[in-house]
Amino acid sequence: MMNVELSRRVRNLSPSPTLAITAKANELKTAGHDVISLGAGEPDFNTPKHIIEAAYRAMIEGKTKYTSAGGISELKNAIIKKLYRDHKLTYSPSQIVVGSGAKQLLYNLFQVLINPGDEVIIPSPYWVSYPEQVKLAEGIPVFIEGREENQFKITADQVEKAITDRTKAIVINSPSNPTGAVYQYDELKRIAQVAVEHQLWIISDEIYEKLIYEGTHVSIAALNEQAYEHTILINGHSKPYAMTGWRIGYAAGNAKVIEAMTDLSSQSISNPTTFSQYGAIAALEEEQSFLDEMRSSFKARRDHIFPLINQIPGFSVSLPQGAFYFYINIREAMNNSGYHNVDEWSNALLEKEKVAVVPGTGFGTSDHIRISYATALNDLVEALERMNRFVQREKE
């Protein structure tokens, strides 16, 4: 029998907890259980009709073959127009690469920037894939704790203290997954100043930029010329246009870095799905009212369930400004139960009340769970009733 020895980089890889909890919830659903899943990070809307029709037309017209590794020129131009329209950012086609989702482009970016032993500063709580992708590039994730009293956001002073002679980059995710925190202009300006002074790359993940409920989105690349030169902007179509399965993302920034990312795609994915790219053009260039409708719906759900969460004994959460997640502190509820950690607690909730949440360990904290409100309001209310029942019953 063949002795299977996997590579060290894969053996050290932690699987995505969000995908794992979703898979377990789906297994229970398939077995006939009434499961409410609050784990997946995707809008519960279908992709707008005009985007689907644009992709369909492309297929009928025979646009089903390979494209350039970095995406078709028409989509790059649409992205360039979008970035100027929204943020007054000016890019050329050589500064844009399209990939199979923002996640794939983040992977490519870490692969082309990071050498073994390079350090990447990552605010905690963090999206689950940042540290794993850094480790896959043989880099070292360096975590800075975003304090709960500061809406989980880090400060420029914290960044300054974390920098060493091996620091290569810093990741900024605003609005944040998992916390929904949104960095303001002055906060970003101070962080960018530190990054520029220390010649760091700024990796700005802006995938949730269209889902902000108070205030407006600030792109760190738009602060000034120095921030622009140091920033690689990552964005995509999954969240704003409910296109998670279409797998279209894009990066904008330094032409040499973008070229390297494109070359890596040419030796891995070949190119983003062709007809998805044509749908992505329609998303950027045609009717945009869908964005307002989806944002309004998410805000209504957020505002409705926020007080319900805080009514559950031992739960504490602040109002998120963006994305579609609540990051709930459940330390008191755990202390009052027989469970030793958030993973045990979350598994018991799923088994006993058939509610799937994501434990905070995957995001770098031990006292929290993440729930998504990209779910029908009736299901959200029912899920919170079940969680409240679970907490009350599990008190020691």
C-alpha positions as CSV (number, residue, x, y, z in Angstrom):
1,M,0.0,0.0,0.0
2,M,1.3,3.4,-0.9
3,N,2.8,5.4,1.9
4,V,1.2,8.9,1.6
5,E,3.3,11.7,3.0
6,L,1.8,15.1,2.4
7,S,3.9,18.2,2.1
8,R,4.8,20.1,5.3
9,R,2.9,23.2,4.1
10,V,-0.3,21.3,3.7
11,R,0.2,19.3,7.0
12,N,0.4,22.7,8.8
13,L,-2.7,24.0,7.1
14,S,-5.9,24.6,9.2
15,P,-9.1,23.9,7.3
16,S,-11.6,26.8,7.0
17,P,-14.0,26.7,10.0
18,T,-16.7,28.5,8.1
19,L,-16.8,25.9,5.4
20,A,-16.5,23.1,8.0
21,I,-19.5,24.3,10.0
22,T,-21.5,24.8,6.9
23,A,-20.7,21.3,5.7
24,K,-21.8,19.8,9.1
25,A,-25.0,21.8,9.0
26,N,-25.7,20.6,5.5
27,E,-25.2,17.0,6.6
28,L,-27.8,17.4,9.4
29,K,-30.2,19.0,6.9
30,T,-29.7,16.1,4.5
31,A,-30.5,13.7,7.4
32,G,-33.8,15.5,7.9
33,H,-33.1,17.9,10.7
34,D,-34.5,21.4,10.9
35,V,-31.1,23.2,10.9
36,I,-30.7,27.0,10.7
37,S,-27.3,27.9,9.5
38,L,-25.8,31.2,10.4
39,G,-22.3,30.3,9.3
40,A,-21.9,31.0,5.6
41,G,-20.6,34.3,4.5
42,E,-22.7,34.9,1.5
43,P,-25.8,37.0,0.6
44,D,-29.0,35.1,0.6
45,F,-30.1,37.0,-2.6
46,N,-29.9,35.5,-6.1
47,T,-27.6,37.3,-8.6
48,P,-29.5,40.1,-10.3
49,K,-31.2,39.1,-13.5
50,H,-29.3,41.4,-15.8
51,I,-26.0,39.9,-14.7
52,I,-27.2,36.4,-15.3
53,E,-28.5,37.4,-18.8
54,A,-25.2,39.0,-19.7
55,A,-23.4,35.8,-18.9
56,Y,-25.9,33.8,-20.8
57,R,-25.5,36.0,-23.8
58,A,-21.8,35.5,-23.6
59,M,-22.2,31.7,-23.6
60,I,-24.6,31.8,-26.6
61,E,-22.2,34.0,-28.5
62,G,-19.4,31.4,-28.0
63,K,-17.5,33.3,-25.3
64,T,-16.7,30.0,-23.5
65,K,-13.0,29.7,-24.4
66,Y,-9.8,30.6,-22.6
67,T,-9.1,34.3,-22.0
68,S,-6.0,36.1,-20.9
69,A,-4.7,34.9,-17.5
70,G,-5.4,38.2,-15.9
71,G,-8.9,38.7,-17.3
72,I,-10.4,40.3,-20.4
73,S,-9.7,43.9,-21.2
74,E,-13.3,44.9,-21.2
75,L,-13.7,43.8,-17.5
76,K,-10.4,45.5,-16.6
77,N,-11.7,48.7,-18.1
78,A,-14.9,48.4,-16.2
79,I,-13.0,47.9,-12.9
80,I,-10.8,50.9,-13.7
81,K,-13.9,53.0,-14.2
82,K,-15.5,51.7,-11.0
83,L,-12.4,52.5,-8.9
84,Y,-12.3,56.0,-10.3
85,R,-16.0,56.5,-9.9
86,D,-16.1,55.4,-6.3
87,H,-12.7,56.5,-5.0
88,K,-11.1,58.8,-7.6
89,L,-8.4,56.1,-7.9
90,T,-6.6,56.0,-11.3
91,Y,-5.2,52.8,-12.6
92,S,-4.0,51.5,-15.9
93,P,-4.9,48.0,-17.3
94,S,-1.3,46.8,-16.4
95,Q,-2.3,47.6,-12.7
96,I,-5.4,45.3,-12.7
97,V,-5.7,41.6,-12.5
98,V,-8.9,39.6,-12.4
99,G,-9.0,36.2,-10.7
100,S,-11.2,33.4,-9.5
101,G,-12.5,35.3,-6.5
102,A,-10.8,37.7,-4.0
103,K,-9.5,34.7,-2.1
104,Q,-7.5,33.4,-5.0
105,L,-6.0,36.8,-5.6
106,L,-5.0,37.1,-1.9
107,Y,-3.4,33.7,-2.2
108,N,-1.5,34.9,-5.3
109,L,-0.5,38.1,-3.6
110,F,1.0,36.4,-0.6
111,Q,2.8,34.0,-2.9
112,V,4.5,36.8,-5.0
113,L,5.3,39.1,-2.1
114,I,6.3,36.9,0.8
115,N,9.6,35.0,1.2
116,P,10.3,32.4,3.9
117,G,10.5,34.1,7.3
118,D,8.8,37.4,6.2
119,E,6.3,38.7,8.7
120,V,2.8,39.9,7.8
121,I,0.9,41.9,10.4
122,I,-2.7,40.7,10.7
123,P,-5.3,42.4,12.9
124,S,-7.2,40.0,15.2
125,P,-10.0,39.1,14.9
126,Y,-9.2,38.2,11.3
127,W,-10.8,36.5,8.3
128,V,-9.8,32.8,8.6
129,S,-7.8,32.6,5.4
130,Y,-5.3,35.4,6.0
131,P,-2.9,33.6,8.4
132,E,-3.2,30.3,6.5
133,Q,-2.3,31.9,3.2
134,V,0.6,33.6,4.8
135,K,1.9,30.3,6.2
136,L,1.4,28.7,2.7
137,A,3.8,31.3,1.4
138,E,6.2,30.3,4.2
139,G,5.7,33.7,5.9
140,I,5.0,34.3,9.6
141,P,1.6,35.8,10.6
142,V,2.0,38.5,13.4
143,F,-1.3,39.2,15.1
144,I,-2.3,42.5,16.7
145,E,-5.3,42.3,18.9
146,G,-8.1,44.7,18.0
147,R,-9.6,45.5,21.3
148,E,-13.3,45.0,21.8
149,E,-13.7,48.5,23.3
150,N,-12.3,49.9,20.1
151,Q,-14.8,47.9,17.9
152,F,-12.0,45.4,17.4
153,K,-9.9,47.9,15.3
154,I,-6.2,48.2,15.7
155,T,-4.3,51.5,16.0
156,A,-1.2,52.9,14.4
157,D,0.7,52.7,17.7
158,Q,0.0,49.0,17.8
159,V,1.3,48.6,14.3
160,E,4.4,50.6,15.1
161,K,5.2,48.3,18.1
162,A,4.7,45.1,16.0
163,I,7.1,46.0,13.2
164,T,10.4,44.2,13.0
165,D,13.2,44.1,10.4
166,R,11.3,41.1,8.9
167,T,7.9,42.8,8.5
168,K,6.9,42.9,4.9
169,A,3.2,43.8,4.8
170,I,0.1,44.6,6.8
171,V,-3.4,43.4,6.1
172,I,-6.4,45.9,6.5
173,N,-9.9,44.5,6.1
174,S,-12.6,47.2,6.2
175,P,-15.5,46.6,6.6
176,S,-14.2,43.6,8.6
177,N,-15.1,40.0,8.5
178,P,-15.9,38.8,11.2
179,T,-16.6,41.9,13.3
180,G,-18.3,44.3,10.8
181,A,-16.0,47.1,12.0
182,V,-15.3,50.0,9.7
183,Y,-12.1,52.0,9.8
184,Q,-12.5,55.8,9.5
185,Y,-10.4,58.2,7.5
186,D,-8.2,59.4,10.4
187,E,-7.6,55.8,11.6
188,L,-6.5,54.6,8.1
189,K,-4.4,57.7,7.6
190,R,-2.3,57.1,10.7
191,I,-1.9,53.4,9.9
192,A,-0.9,54.2,6.3
193,Q,1.7,56.7,7.6
194,V,3.4,54.1,9.7
195,A,3.3,51.5,6.8
196,V,4.8,54.0,4.4
197,E,7.5,55.1,6.9
198,H,8.6,51.4,7.3
199,Q,8.2,50.6,3.6
200,L,5.5,48.0,4.1
201,W,3.0,46.7,1.6
202,I,-0.6,47.5,2.6
203,I,-2.9,44.7,1.6
204,S,-6.4,46.3,1.6
205,D,-9.3,43.8,1.5
206,E,-12.3,45.9,0.6
207,I,-14.7,43.1,-0.4
208,Y,-17.5,44.4,1.9
209,E,-17.2,48.1,0.8
210,K,-20.8,48.3,-0.5
211,L,-22.2,47.0,2.7
212,I,-21.7,49.9,5.1
213,Y,-24.7,51.1,7.1
214,E,-23.4,54.3,8.7
215,G,-21.0,56.6,7.0
216,T,-19.0,55.9,3.8
217,H,-16.2,53.6,2.8
218,V,-12.7,54.9,2.7
219,S,-10.1,53.2,0.6
220,I,-6.7,53.4,2.1
221,A,-5.2,53.6,-1.4
222,A,-7.1,56.9,-1.9
223,L,-5.6,58.7,1.1
224,N,-2.5,60.1,-0.7
225,E,0.1,59.3,-3.3
226,Q,2.3,57.4,-0.8
227,A,-0.5,55.2,0.4
228,Y,-1.5,54.6,-3.2
229,E,2.0,53.4,-4.1
230,H,2.2,51.0,-1.1
231,T,-1.3,49.5,-1.4
232,I,-2.5,46.4,-3.3
233,L,-6.3,46.7,-3.3
234,I,-8.4,43.5,-3.2
235,N,-12.1,43.4,-4.1
236,G,-14.6,41.3,-5.9
237,H,-18.2,40.7,-7.0
238,S,-19.1,38.0,-4.5
239,K,-20.6,40.1,-1.7
240,P,-22.0,43.2,-3.4
241,Y,-23.6,41.5,-6.3
242,A,-24.5,38.1,-4.7
243,M,-22.1,36.4,-7.0
244,T,-20.3,34.1,-4.6
245,G,-20.4,31.1,-7.0
246,W,-19.3,33.1,-10.0
247,R,-15.8,33.4,-8.6
248,I,-14.7,36.8,-9.8
249,G,-12.4,39.1,-7.9
250,Y,-9.8,41.7,-8.8
251,A,-6.7,43.3,-7.5
252,A,-5.3,46.8,-8.3
253,G,-1.9,48.2,-7.5
254,N,1.8,48.2,-8.4
255,A,2.2,47.0,-12.0
256,K,5.2,44.7,-11.2
257,V,3.2,43.0,-8.4
258,I,0.1,42.7,-10.6
259,E,2.2,41.1,-13.4
260,A,3.6,38.5,-11.1
261,M,0.1,37.7,-9.8
262,T,-1.0,37.3,-13.4
263,D,1.9,35.0,-14.2
264,L,1.1,32.9,-11.2
265,S,-2.5,32.6,-12.4
266,S,-1.3,31.5,-15.8
267,Q,0.4,28.5,-14.2
268,S,-2.5,27.6,-11.8
269,I,-6.1,28.6,-12.8
270,S,-5.2,29.6,-16.4
271,N,-7.9,32.3,-16.4
272,P,-11.1,33.3,-14.5
273,T,-14.3,31.7,-15.9
274,T,-14.9,33.4,-19.2
275,F,-18.7,33.9,-19.1
276,S,-18.5,35.0,-15.4
277,Q,-16.3,37.8,-16.6
278,Y,-18.9,39.1,-19.0
279,G,-21.5,38.9,-16.2
280,A,-19.1,40.9,-14.0
281,I,-19.0,43.7,-16.6
282,A,-22.7,44.0,-16.5
283,A,-22.6,44.1,-12.7
284,L,-20.3,47.1,-12.7
285,E,-21.7,49.0,-15.7
286,E,-25.4,48.4,-15.6
287,E,-28.2,48.9,-13.1
288,Q,-26.9,49.5,-9.5
289,S,-30.2,49.7,-7.6
290,F,-29.7,46.1,-6.4
291,L,-26.9,47.4,-4.1
292,D,-29.2,49.7,-2.2
293,E,-32.0,47.1,-2.0
294,M,-29.7,44.5,-0.5
295,R,-27.9,46.9,1.8
296,S,-31.3,48.2,3.1
297,S,-32.5,44.6,3.7
298,F,-29.3,43.7,5.7
299,K,-29.6,46.9,7.7
300,A,-33.2,46.2,8.6
301,R,-32.2,42.7,9.8
302,R,-29.2,44.0,11.7
303,D,-31.3,46.6,13.5
304,H,-34.1,44.1,14.3
305,I,-32.0,41.4,15.8
306,F,-29.4,43.5,17.6
307,P,-31.5,44.0,20.8
308,L,-32.5,40.3,20.6
309,I,-28.9,39.2,20.8
310,N,-28.2,41.4,23.8
311,Q,-31.2,40.0,25.6
312,I,-29.7,36.5,25.7
313,P,-28.1,36.0,29.1
314,G,-24.3,36.1,28.9
315,F,-24.2,37.5,25.4
316,S,-22.6,40.9,24.6
317,V,-22.2,42.5,21.2
318,S,-21.8,46.0,19.7
319,L,-23.6,47.2,16.6
320,P,-21.5,46.4,13.5
321,Q,-21.2,49.2,10.9
322,G,-20.6,47.1,7.9
323,A,-20.6,43.6,6.3
324,F,-23.3,41.2,7.6
325,Y,-22.0,39.6,10.7
326,F,-22.4,39.9,14.5
327,Y,-19.3,39.0,16.5
328,I,-20.8,38.0,19.8
329,N,-18.9,37.7,23.1
330,I,-20.3,34.7,24.9
331,R,-17.7,34.3,27.7
332,E,-20.3,34.8,30.4
333,A,-22.7,32.3,28.9
334,M,-19.8,29.7,28.6
335,N,-18.8,30.3,32.2
336,N,-22.3,29.6,33.3
337,S,-22.4,26.3,31.3
338,G,-20.5,23.1,31.4
339,Y,-18.5,23.8,28.2
340,H,-14.8,24.5,28.4
341,N,-14.4,26.4,25.2
342,V,-16.3,28.1,22.3
343,D,-15.8,25.1,20.0
344,E,-17.5,22.7,22.4
345,W,-20.2,25.3,23.0
346,S,-20.9,25.8,19.3
347,N,-20.9,22.0,18.6
348,A,-23.4,21.5,21.4
349,L,-25.6,24.3,20.1
350,L,-25.7,22.6,16.7
351,E,-26.4,19.2,18.0
352,K,-29.0,20.2,20.6
353,E,-30.8,23.1,19.0
354,K,-29.8,22.7,15.3
355,V,-28.3,26.2,15.0
356,A,-24.9,26.5,13.2
357,V,-22.6,29.4,14.2
358,V,-18.9,29.8,13.7
359,P,-16.7,29.6,16.8
360,G,-14.3,32.5,17.2
361,T,-11.2,30.3,17.4
362,G,-11.0,30.4,13.6
363,F,-10.9,34.2,13.7
364,G,-8.3,34.3,16.5
365,T,-10.4,34.8,19.6
366,S,-11.6,32.4,22.2
367,D,-14.7,34.2,23.7
368,H,-16.8,34.8,20.6
369,I,-19.0,33.4,17.9
370,R,-19.8,34.8,14.5
371,I,-23.3,34.7,13.1
372,S,-24.3,35.9,9.7
373,Y,-27.5,37.9,9.2
374,A,-27.4,37.2,5.5
375,T,-30.4,35.0,6.3
376,A,-34.1,35.4,6.2
377,L,-35.4,37.4,9.2
378,N,-37.8,34.7,10.3
379,D,-34.9,32.3,10.5
380,L,-32.7,34.7,12.4
381,V,-35.4,35.3,15.0
382,E,-36.1,31.6,15.3
383,A,-32.3,30.9,15.6
384,L,-32.0,33.4,18.4
385,E,-34.9,31.9,20.3
386,R,-33.2,28.5,20.1
387,M,-29.9,30.0,21.2
388,N,-31.6,31.7,24.2
389,R,-33.3,28.4,25.1
390,F,-29.9,26.6,24.8
391,V,-28.2,29.2,27.1
392,Q,-31.0,29.0,29.7
393,R,-31.0,25.2,29.7
394,E,-27.2,24.8,29.9
395,K,-26.8,26.9,33.0
396,E,-25.0,24.9,35.7
